[in-house]
Amino acid sequence: MTSTANDDVIVTVVDDIILLKWTEGITITEDAARTAAAFVNRISADRRRPMIVDMTRTAAVTRQARTVFLEPGAASRIALLGTSPVDRVIANFVLGVSNLPCPTRFFTSETAARSWLRGVVSA
């Protein structure tokens, strides 16, 4: 397992999936988003990989941060993971950004997120 972190985010690679976990209660700013993207690109070692973004209890995502999410990076597919209706609303703001650089979906189950990232289709 490889990992990198700061006070806002932890990024690891486990079983060839990037796991990005935001600190609970964070407002994701442009600077935080750029730092996380740099961590993801560095830890991925020039390979595109599927990624789970655990955004559980994220407070908000700024407009400037959402523009960072438009930039292509190491993620080949992104599963946004949350547990509450508020997480879903915040995810919908991210998903509402046009032209995301890779397929991106919201999940409340890590198992379902991993299946989707691996290309396993469930009924």
Residue pairs with C-beta under 8 A, 6 or more apart in sequence:
1 12
1 13
1 14
2 12
2 13
2 43
3 10
3 11
3 12
3 13
3 43
4 10
4 11
4 12
4 39
4 42
4 43
5 11
5 39
6 35
7 23
8 22
8 23
8 26
8 28
8 32
8 35
8 36
9 20
9 21
9 22
9 23
9 32
9 35
9 36
9 39
10 19
10 20
10 21
11 18
11 19
11 20
11 21
11 36
11 39
11 40
11 43
12 18
12 19
12 43
13 19
13 43
13 44
13 49
16 49
16 50
17 49
17 50
17 51
17 52
17 114
17 117
18 40
18 43
18 44
18 49
18 50
18 51
18 52
18 74
18 75
19 51
19 52
19 54
20 36
20 39
20 40
20 51
20 52
20 53
20 54
21 54
22 28
22 36
22 53
22 54
22 55
22 56
22 58
24 56
24 57
24 58
25 57
25 58
25 59
26 32
26 58
26 59
27 58
27 59
27 60
27 61
27 62
28 58
28 60
28 61
28 62
28 65
29 62
29 64
29 65
30 62
30 64
30 65
30 67
30 68
32 65
33 61
33 64
33 65
33 68
33 69
34 68
37 68
37 71
37 73
40 51
40 73
40 74
40 75
41 73
41 74
43 74
44 74
46 74
47 74
48 74
48 75
48 76
49 74
49 75
49 76
50 75
50 76
50 77
50 78
50 79
50 117
50 118
51 74
51 75
51 76
51 77
51 78
51 79
51 117
52 78
52 79
52 81
52 110
52 113
52 114
52 117
53 78
53 79
53 80
53 81
54 81
54 82
55 80
55 81
55 82
55 87
55 90
55 91
56 81
56 82
56 83
56 84
56 87
57 83
57 84
57 86
57 87
58 82
58 87
58 90
60 90
61 90
61 93
61 94
66 93
66 94
66 97
67 97
69 94
69 97
69 100
69 101
70 97
70 99
70 100
70 101
71 101
72 101
72 102
73 101
75 101
75 102
76 102
77 102
77 103
77 104
77 116
77 117
78 100
78 102
78 103
78 104
78 105
79 104
79 105
79 106
79 107
79 113
79 114
79 116
79 117
80 91
80 94
80 95
80 104
80 105
80 106
80 107
81 106
81 107
81 108
81 110
81 113
82 88
82 90
82 91
82 106
82 107
82 108
83 108
87 106
88 106
88 108
91 106
92 106
94 104
95 104
95 105
95 106
105 113
105 116
107 113
107 116
112 122
115 122
